Amino acid sequence: MRPRNFGVRVYDEKKATPGFTLYSPSWGKKTSLINMAGDVVHEWDLPATPGGYSRLLPNGNLFMTTTTKGGPPIRGGAGGGLIREVDWDNNVVMEHRDDWQHHDFHKLPNGNILYACWEMMPDDAANKVRGGVPGSELPEGIMSDYVKEVTPEGEVVWEWHIRSDMDIKKYELHPLCARGVFAWCNTVFPLENGDVMISLRQINLVAIIDRETKKFKWERRDDNWGHQHDCKMLPNGNIMLFANGMNTTLPHPHSRVVEFDPETNETVWEYKDDPCTYFYSHHISGAERLASGNTLICEGSFGRLFEVTPEKEIVWEYINPEFDMTFFGEKANWVFRAFKYTADSPEIAGRLSL
């Protein structure tokens, strides 16, 4: 898709969910809250470029991650490093630095922080990695992921490591993936019982980690997801994710948003475009089920945020107008994820009006 117009392109006032959309252009230094007309109604300055995204907490504060210097020997990959909570006026409330943090992060109800990290694999673990492009390891070796929970003061209270808690030989890298990273965690989603659902992009796997045993209590691999992002458990018990559609056996690359029953793996709801190739983001991206029943979708590669009804009708659409230089040296208007909040939500709590 080559956008001809930016800002709001579709707005059906009767069917769209009234509210405010939060997003962080990937190469800027701001997080913006826009209204239904696409006007910026509040903004936060970031100390550096986003390490993925920002979200609002129930108390109205902004929870963000931004990039830092140092850390792993690769560039990009939604690498963060500084996790910070700021109030509505951008005053720092709390911060935690971990230069190897990447992609996803959550503030838990108990105040702790759950996030994804990278680390270098020891040789005995790296030797178990199968698949991928031969000879594509990093000069330093192979990195892998781990999930960490820390207190606001930075004390580690729980960790899960691929190198020691996962049967590496069981999961082969996709043959077109570089062997520099195994297995590229892009989502950590905390469940109410303390377990953690993760998305491992390079092996097309979504799994639930049992907090106590640190073993997978549920898992599903589907190569036709095409390096999925943003898996989450919905209130109805189903799982929803953004199936990017890269490196699949499907005849035409295209993305989908898929909701499925984890007990049966049956697809309950799916969004794709018609023709299917009109909707495609090979990386980043996500989807959020709104209380109205509509779904907010972030087609990250094109900076496209749009809302669809359960019947898959597009009722609001916005294209990010902010372009900047990526680490590839080319311009892009990427958006990693986006979130929507109604005027009466705890996050907004009357601070803004429609």
FENBELRA-V389920 format. One record per pair of residues at least 24 apart in sequence whose ideal C-beta (glycine too) atoms are under 8 Angstrom apart, sorted by sequence separation. I is the first residue (numbers start at 1). J is the second residue. D is the distance in whole Angstrom. If there is no record, write none. Layout:
# FENBELRA-V389920
i: {I,I}
j: {J,J}
d: {D,D}
This chain:
# FENBELRA-V389920
i: {26,61,62,78,119,204,223,224,226,237,238,252,253,254,255,271,11,25,61,62,77,78,80,118,119,177,202,206,223,224,234,237,252,254,255,11,24,52,61,62,77,118,119,201,223,224,254,255,271,51,60,61,72,118,119,201,226,253,8,24,51,52,57,60,62,71,72,117,118,174,201,8,24,51,68,70,71,116,117,171,173,174,199,226,253,303,8,23,24,50,51,69,72,83,116,117,173,174,199,238,255,257,259,303,305,7,31,51,68,116,117,172,199,301,302,303,304,22,61,83,115,116,171,199,303,22,31,114,115,198,206,225,301,305,307,22,48,114,171,197,300,47,114,197,206,245,300,65,113,145,160,197,246,300,47,112,113,125,142,143,144,244,245,246,271,298,300,112,113,125,142,143,144,145,147,244,257,298,112,113,125,129,130,142,143,144,145,242,244,298,24,65,111,112,128,142,145,257,298,108,111,121,122,128,131,132,147,244,269,271,44,63,119,121,130,131,132,133,136,137,138,187,189,191,197,199,220,296,125,130,131,132,133,136,137,186,187,189,242,296,63,119,129,131,133,135,136,165,186,187,189,218,242,255,296,45,112,132,133,134,187,220,242,42,44,72,131,132,133,241,71,132,240,131,147,160,165,174,240,51,52,57,65,98,129,132,165,166,171,284,286,288,290,51,52,147,284,285,286,288,291,51,52,98,284,285,286,288,52,129,158,174,284,96,160,229,145,227,229,230,234,242,96,126,226,227,229,230,242,229,230,94,96,121,147,118,74,73,73,73,74,116,73,116,132,177,72,116,176,116,115,174,114,114,104,103,104,106,108,114,116,102,103,104,105,106,103,104,106,103,104,77,74,74,77,230,78,78,76,76,75,26,78,88,17,17,26,17,21,23,1,17,16,25,1,15,17,36,38,23,53,53,56,21,34,52,53,55,52,53,56,50,60,59,60,58,60,58,60,17,57,16,56,60,56,15,28,25,10,27,28,21,23,25,27,15,26,27,3,16,17,25,27,15,16,26,1,3,12,1,12,10,11,12,10,11,27,10,11,26,10,27,8,9,25,26,8,9,25,26,42,8,9,25,26,42,7,24,41,7,23,24,6,5,6,7,23,6,23,3,22,23,21,22,35,21,22,36,21,22,33,35,20,19,20,19,20,17,19,20,18,19,17,18,19,20,19,20,19,18}
j: {50,85,86,102,143,228,247,248,250,261,262,276,277,278,279,295,36,50,86,87,102,103,105,143,144,202,227,231,248,249,259,262,277,279,280,37,50,78,87,88,103,144,145,227,249,250,280,281,297,78,87,88,99,145,146,228,253,280,36,52,79,80,85,88,90,99,100,145,146,202,229,37,53,80,97,99,100,145,146,200,202,203,228,255,282,332,38,53,54,80,81,99,102,113,146,147,203,204,229,268,285,287,289,333,335,38,62,82,99,147,148,203,230,332,333,334,335,54,93,115,147,148,203,231,335,55,64,147,148,231,239,258,334,338,340,56,82,148,205,231,334,82,149,232,241,280,335,101,149,181,196,233,282,336,84,149,150,162,179,180,181,281,282,283,308,335,337,150,151,163,180,181,182,183,185,282,295,336,151,152,164,168,169,181,182,183,184,281,283,337,64,105,151,152,168,182,185,297,338,149,152,162,163,169,172,173,188,285,310,312,86,105,161,163,172,173,174,175,178,179,180,229,231,233,239,241,262,338,168,173,174,175,176,179,180,229,230,232,285,339,107,163,173,175,177,179,180,209,230,231,233,262,286,299,340,90,157,177,178,179,232,265,287,88,90,118,177,178,179,287,118,179,287,179,196,209,214,223,289,101,102,107,115,148,179,182,215,216,221,334,336,338,340,102,103,198,335,336,337,339,342,103,104,150,336,337,338,340,105,182,211,227,337,150,214,283,200,282,284,285,289,297,152,182,282,283,285,286,298,286,287,152,154,182,209,181,138,138,139,140,143,185,143,186,202,247,143,187,247,188,188,247,188,190,185,185,186,188,190,196,198,185,186,187,188,189,187,188,190,188,189,181,180,181,184,337,186,284,326,327,327,284,336,351,290,291,300,292,296,298,278,294,294,303,280,294,296,316,318,305,335,336,339,305,318,336,337,339,337,338,341,336,346,346,347,346,348,347,349,307,347,307,347,351,348,309,322,320,306,323,324,318,320,322,324,313,324,325,302,315,316,324,326,315,316,326,302,304,313,304,315,314,315,316,315,316,332,316,317,332,317,334,316,317,333,334,317,318,334,335,351,318,319,335,336,352,318,335,352,319,335,336,319,319,320,321,337,321,338,319,338,339,338,339,352,339,340,354,340,341,352,354,340,340,341,341,342,340,342,343,342,343,342,343,345,348,348,352,354,354}
d: {6,5,5,6,7,7,8,5,8,8,7,6,7,8,5,7,6,8,6,8,6,4,7,5,6,5,7,5,6,6,7,7,5,6,5,7,4,4,5,8,7,7,8,5,7,6,5,5,7,6,8,7,8,6,6,7,8,6,7,8,6,6,7,6,8,4,6,7,8,6,7,6,5,2,7,4,5,6,5,8,5,7,6,8,7,8,4,8,5,8,6,8,8,6,8,7,6,7,6,6,7,4,8,4,7,4,6,7,5,6,5,7,7,8,7,6,8,7,6,7,7,8,5,5,5,7,7,7,6,8,7,8,6,5,8,6,7,7,6,6,6,7,5,7,7,6,5,7,7,8,7,6,4,6,7,5,5,8,6,6,7,6,7,7,6,6,8,6,8,4,6,5,5,7,7,6,6,8,6,7,7,6,6,7,7,7,7,8,6,5,8,5,7,7,4,6,4,6,5,7,6,8,6,5,4,4,5,6,7,5,6,8,7,5,4,4,7,7,4,5,4,6,6,6,8,7,7,6,6,7,7,7,7,5,6,5,6,5,5,7,5,7,7,6,7,8,6,8,8,5,7,6,5,7,5,6,7,5,6,8,8,6,5,8,5,5,7,6,6,8,8,4,6,8,6,5,5,7,6,7,8,6,8,8,6,8,7,8,8,6,8,8,6,7,6,7,7,8,4,6,7,8,7,8,5,8,7,7,8,5,7,8,8,6,5,8,7,8,7,7,6,8,7,8,8,7,5,3,8,6,6,5,6,7,7,7,7,6,7,5,7,5,8,8,8,8,6,8,5,5,7,6,6,5,7,7,7,7,6,7,8,8,5,5,7,8,7,5,5,8,8,8,6,7,8,6,7,7,8,5,5,8,6,6,5,8,8,4,7,8,6,5,7,7,8,8,8,7,6,6,8,5,7,6,7,5,4,5,7,8,6,7,7,7,6,4,7,6,6,6,7,6,4,7,8,6,5,6,7,8,6,7,7,4,3,7,8,6,7,4,8,7,6,4,4,8,5,7,8,7,4,6,8,7,7,5,7,6,8,7,4,7,7,5,7,4,7,7,7,6,8,5,6,6,6,7,6,7,5,7,5,7,5,7,7,6,8,4,4,5,6,8,6,5,8,7,8,7,5,7,8,7,7,5,5,5,8,7,4,7,6,6,7,7,8,6,8,6,8,5}
